[in-house]
Amino acid sequence: MTSSHTDCHFCLQPLRGRKYALREENAYCVPCYDSLYANPCEECKQPIECSSKDLAYKGRHWHEGCFRCAKCSRSLVEKPFAAKDEVLLCTECYSDEYSSKCFHCQKTIMPGSRKMEFKGSSWHESCFVCQYCRQPLGTKPLITKDNENYCVPCFEKQFAHHCYACKKVITSGGVTYDDQPWHKECFVCTVCKTQLSRQRFISKDEYPYCVDCFSKFYAKKCAACKTPITALGGAKYISFEERQWHGECFNCARCSASLVGQEFLTRQDDILCHKCGSA
């Protein structure tokens, strides 16, 4: 600026016909302004005179010609750049030195681009997609299988087991019975609906029953003790002429000797050992 009616606020020399600078409504000749207020350049340490362009970043200042990449020396004026430990770098140099590599495509994730992080690895936003439907996962719930990420609907469609009873997806804590998956809460006695996941049960016609219900409705009665024969735990039973006995109940009606694996005789409804039957 030039003026014909003011003096320098610091040295009091006339400013008429001279360039000057204003600061807080006070006029200064150029030498006084530069000595009092010019910022030192971060690169060359010389003052950035008022006639020069002052480039500022986070409280630091550079001459236009000093504002360069610390590694390749290319100008950063009006170009994207990144800072590392107070050192300015162009995006290419920063990427070579510090940027993460995408877990999917193994290419550099450039500064300023959106980066997705999951389980300690990084992805380009465009690479962080469901392996099946290829839709972006973003911050949606996801499931990982064999190092591939899936949105929950696709994972359930491709890999999740469906309950044999209710046909819905089993997300955790299922039960396997007869090579079929079940929810624990769906694996119940066919008759009384008691949960069977933590108790003994008996199968009939591919359906599970609790011991009480099976005994009540299906188990044969022992001809001796009249209680159901359930065969739980691999217990043996004896069958003869449409009658059944527990192995421990198949005894001689007179001497109570076990007849399991022995010859026996019948007399009316009784079974007798050979000795008692011949007496």
VOLO-404371 format. One line per field, with one value per residue (C-alpha): residue number from 1; residue in one letter; y, x, z. Coordinates in Angstrom, 3 decimals, padded with zeros to 6 digits. Example, Ala and Ser with C-alpha at 12.3 -4.5 7.8 and 13.67 -1.06 7.14 Angstrom:
REM VOLO-404371
resi	(1,2)
resn	(a,s)
v	(-004.500,-001.060)
u	(012.300,013.670)
w	(007.800,007.140)
REM end
This chain:
REM VOLO-404371
resi	(1,2,3,4,5,6,7,8,9,10,11,12,13,14,15,16,17,18,19,20,21,22,23,24,25,26,27,28,29,30,31,32,33,34,35,36,37,38,39,40,41,42,43,44,45,46,47,48,49,50,51,52,53,54,55,56,57,58,59,60,61,62,63,64,65,66,67,68,69,70,71,72,73,74,75,76,77,78,79,80,81,82,83,84,85,86,87,88,89,90,91,92,93,94,95,96,97,98,99,100,101,102,103,104,105,106,107,108,109,110,111,112,113,114,115,116,117,118,119,120,121,122,123,124,125,126,127,128,129,130,131,132,133,134,135,136,137,138,139,140,141,142,143,144,145,146,147,148,149,150,151,152,153,154,155,156,157,158,159,160,161,162,163,164,165,166,167,168,169,170,171,172,173,174,175,176,177,178,179,180,181,182,183,184,185,186,187,188,189,190,191,192,193,194,195,196,197,198,199,200,201,202,203,204,205,206,207,208,209,210,211,212,213,214,215,216,217,218,219,220,221,222,223,224,225,226,227,228,229,230,231,232,233,234,235,236,237,238,239,240,241,242,243,244,245,246,247,248,249,250,251,252,253,254,255,256,257,258,259,260,261,262,263,264,265,266,267,268,269,270,271,272,273,274,275,276,277,278,279)
resn	(m,t,s,s,h,t,d,c,h,f,c,l,q,p,l,r,g,r,k,y,a,l,r,e,e,n,a,y,c,v,p,c,y,d,s,l,y,a,n,p,c,e,e,c,k,q,p,i,e,c,s,s,k,d,l,a,y,k,g,r,h,w,h,e,g,c,f,r,c,a,k,c,s,r,s,l,v,e,k,p,f,a,a,k,d,e,v,l,l,c,t,e,c,y,s,d,e,y,s,s,k,c,f,h,c,q,k,t,i,m,p,g,s,r,k,m,e,f,k,g,s,s,w,h,e,s,c,f,v,c,q,y,c,r,q,p,l,g,t,k,p,l,i,t,k,d,n,e,n,y,c,v,p,c,f,e,k,q,f,a,h,h,c,y,a,c,k,k,v,i,t,s,g,g,v,t,y,d,d,q,p,w,h,k,e,c,f,v,c,t,v,c,k,t,q,l,s,r,q,r,f,i,s,k,d,e,y,p,y,c,v,d,c,f,s,k,f,y,a,k,k,c,a,a,c,k,t,p,i,t,a,l,g,g,a,k,y,i,s,f,e,e,r,q,w,h,g,e,c,f,n,c,a,r,c,s,a,s,l,v,g,q,e,f,l,t,r,q,d,d,i,l,c,h,k,c,g,s,a)
v	(000.000,003.610,006.678,010.430,011.385,008.968,007.998,004.563,003.625,002.229,004.331,007.416,007.896,009.319,006.768,009.226,007.495,004.317,000.834,000.055,-002.615,-002.286,-004.172,-003.459,-000.214,000.983,001.584,000.319,000.752,-002.568,-002.935,-002.249,-004.558,-007.406,-007.011,-006.855,-009.272,-011.433,-015.176,-017.235,-019.910,-023.499,-024.546,-021.762,-019.997,-016.606,-014.151,-014.335,-010.719,-009.053,-009.012,-012.822,-015.365,-016.879,-020.475,-021.656,-025.117,-025.836,-022.683,-023.051,-020.951,-021.419,-019.372,-020.538,-021.895,-023.698,-025.520,-028.865,-032.590,-033.439,-036.603,-035.872,-032.025,-031.603,-028.515,-029.049,-025.773,-026.464,-030.221,-032.833,-033.722,-035.485,-034.800,-037.344,-036.296,-032.634,-033.488,-032.709,-035.338,-035.589,-038.313,-040.615,-040.449,-040.747,-043.830,-045.460,-044.890,-045.106,-045.970,-049.251,-051.912,-053.155,-056.689,-057.599,-056.083,-055.441,-051.942,-048.821,-047.034,-043.451,-040.635,-038.912,-041.972,-043.790,-046.781,-049.640,-051.569,-055.010,-057.517,-055.598,-055.333,-052.487,-052.348,-049.831,-048.992,-050.400,-053.666,-054.178,-055.980,-059.166,-062.035,-063.345,-060.370,-057.874,-055.154,-052.756,-053.928,-050.558,-050.786,-053.518,-056.728,-059.316,-062.873,-064.114,-067.579,-068.772,-065.170,-063.947,-061.526,-061.996,-059.916,-061.798,-062.618,-064.061,-066.060,-067.549,-068.348,-070.009,-071.646,-071.486,-074.575,-074.451,-076.062,-079.335,-078.369,-074.653,-074.266,-071.032,-070.310,-071.680,-068.874,-070.519,-073.441,-075.961,-079.702,-082.458,-085.449,-088.082,-086.009,-083.062,-079.675,-078.378,-075.318,-076.414,-074.946,-076.854,-080.218,-081.363,-084.482,-085.149,-085.661,-083.443,-080.853,-081.095,-079.940,-082.928,-081.267,-082.194,-085.420,-088.946,-089.602,-092.381,-092.221,-093.730,-093.189,-090.388,-088.473,-087.985,-088.785,-088.276,-091.537,-091.074,-090.453,-093.240,-095.661,-094.588,-094.827,-097.229,-099.357,-102.994,-104.135,-106.721,-109.913,-110.253,-106.780,-105.125,-101.982,-100.647,-102.065,-099.003,-100.544,-097.332,-097.678,-100.815,-102.916,-106.439,-107.813,-111.245,-111.896,-115.181,-115.876,-112.219,-111.640,-109.649,-109.529,-107.346,-109.387,-109.272,-110.345,-113.428,-115.873,-119.281,-118.811,-121.321,-120.962,-117.487,-118.658,-116.518,-118.119,-115.735,-117.941,-121.107,-123.779,-123.300,-124.862,-123.229,-124.265,-122.177,-118.572,-119.531,-120.078,-122.635,-123.723,-127.265,-128.627,-127.141,-127.949,-131.615,-132.120)
u	(000.000,001.108,000.104,000.770,-000.539,000.789,004.010,005.352,003.912,007.313,010.126,007.960,009.377,007.005,005.190,004.321,004.992,006.247,004.760,003.448,001.503,-001.390,-001.628,-004.382,-005.160,-001.552,000.634,004.208,006.906,007.877,011.266,009.698,006.764,009.041,011.356,008.489,005.888,007.226,006.981,010.159,010.042,010.152,012.415,014.974,014.495,014.395,011.526,008.607,008.430,005.114,005.824,006.034,003.248,003.028,001.785,000.644,-000.149,-000.927,000.767,003.884,004.825,006.685,007.742,005.829,009.041,009.970,006.680,007.939,007.871,010.643,011.526,011.185,011.278,008.264,006.171,003.139,001.465,-002.213,-001.567,-002.692,-000.069,000.321,002.322,004.339,006.234,005.920,007.482,005.435,005.267,003.427,000.797,002.963,005.955,003.748,002.077,005.398,006.653,003.675,000.338,-001.419,-001.855,-005.360,-005.843,-007.901,-006.083,-002.694,-002.559,-001.744,-004.577,-003.854,-003.978,-007.324,-009.222,-011.553,-009.979,-011.907,-010.253,-011.245,-009.336,-006.076,-006.158,-007.116,-009.238,-010.162,-013.812,-014.539,-012.730,-014.473,-017.507,-019.473,-017.748,-021.103,-023.304,-020.391,-022.281,-020.235,-020.049,-019.188,-020.105,-022.732,-022.547,-020.441,-019.162,-015.722,-015.146,-011.857,-010.521,-013.496,-016.120,-019.853,-022.867,-025.069,-027.894,-025.456,-023.563,-026.790,-027.909,-024.612,-023.313,-025.617,-027.501,-031.285,-033.169,-034.842,-037.901,-038.559,-036.413,-034.874,-031.140,-029.125,-026.780,-025.302,-025.648,-027.351,-027.894,-027.229,-029.557,-029.897,-027.476,-029.856,-029.273,-031.754,-032.043,-031.627,-035.040,-036.573,-035.092,-037.967,-039.914,-042.466,-045.190,-044.604,-042.289,-039.644,-036.221,-033.980,-030.593,-029.329,-031.150,-031.478,-034.031,-035.257,-035.897,-038.861,-039.690,-037.034,-038.722,-037.180,-039.052,-038.163,-037.804,-041.071,-043.184,-041.593,-042.083,-045.681,-046.710,-044.350,-042.187,-043.106,-043.780,-041.632,-043.635,-042.027,-041.836,-044.464,-042.310,-041.384,-038.432,-036.669,-033.296,-031.532,-027.774,-027.805,-029.675,-030.550,-034.024,-035.458,-038.367,-040.305,-043.746,-044.811,-043.623,-040.577,-038.431,-035.638,-032.451,-032.282,-035.931,-035.675,-035.413,-036.846,-040.263,-039.356,-035.644,-035.073,-031.962,-031.153,-032.245,-030.346,-028.449,-029.809,-032.309,-035.721,-039.196,-042.617,-045.534,-048.640,-047.351,-044.257,-040.782,-038.654,-035.063,-034.453,-033.990,-037.207,-039.201,-038.143,-038.844)
w	(000.000,-000.412,001.576,001.540,004.966,007.596,009.328,010.313,013.691,014.827,013.277,012.705,009.224,006.660,004.542,001.779,-001.548,000.172,000.594,004.010,005.901,008.320,011.620,014.134,012.224,012.565,009.521,009.331,006.725,005.160,006.963,010.359,009.715,008.605,011.588,014.045,012.700,009.842,010.653,010.369,007.666,009.019,006.166,005.613,008.979,007.212,007.860,005.479,004.337,003.805,000.072,000.067,000.329,003.815,003.860,007.303,008.679,012.339,013.612,011.451,008.422,005.133,002.134,-000.892,-002.408,000.848,001.228,-000.146,000.559,003.018,001.077,-002.656,-002.452,-004.697,-004.014,-001.798,-002.747,-003.474,-003.337,-000.793,001.786,005.102,008.262,010.225,013.356,012.204,008.831,005.704,002.969,-000.329,-000.374,-002.502,-000.149,002.922,001.466,000.670,004.195,006.509,004.924,005.669,003.024,002.281,003.635,000.559,-002.435,-000.739,-002.263,-000.239,001.522,000.527,003.115,003.137,001.904,004.259,005.957,007.556,010.387,011.665,013.811,013.494,009.682,007.350,004.193,001.557,002.093,-001.378,-000.502,002.845,001.421,001.993,000.226,-001.059,-002.000,-002.453,-000.620,001.593,005.201,006.724,010.390,009.905,011.977,010.190,010.563,009.454,008.003,006.470,006.512,004.479,005.798,005.342,006.269,008.714,006.233,003.668,006.285,007.576,004.051,003.098,006.261,009.271,010.430,010.572,013.405,012.422,014.468,013.836,010.670,011.994,012.057,014.983,015.996,019.116,021.490,019.243,019.775,017.243,017.233,014.529,012.385,012.515,014.253,016.832,019.047,022.662,023.426,020.489,021.434,023.659,024.459,021.745,024.359,027.418,025.762,028.492,027.236,026.583,025.972,029.458,030.239,028.933,026.259,023.985,020.252,018.477,014.806,014.676,017.512,020.969,024.184,027.815,029.728,031.630,028.520,026.545,029.413,029.835,026.202,024.447,026.746,027.237,030.789,032.481,033.068,036.476,038.079,035.850,035.359,031.885,030.016,028.580,027.664,028.829,029.087,026.938,029.541,028.321,028.220,027.454,025.134,025.006,023.551,023.489,027.027,028.071,031.189,032.476,032.405,036.189,036.455,034.249,037.142,038.107,039.723,042.512,043.355,041.850,039.985,036.932,033.692,031.401,028.954,030.651,029.625,031.191,031.256,031.369,033.479,032.873,033.293,035.274,033.998,035.817,035.780,034.488,038.007,039.443,036.333,036.443,040.167)
REM end
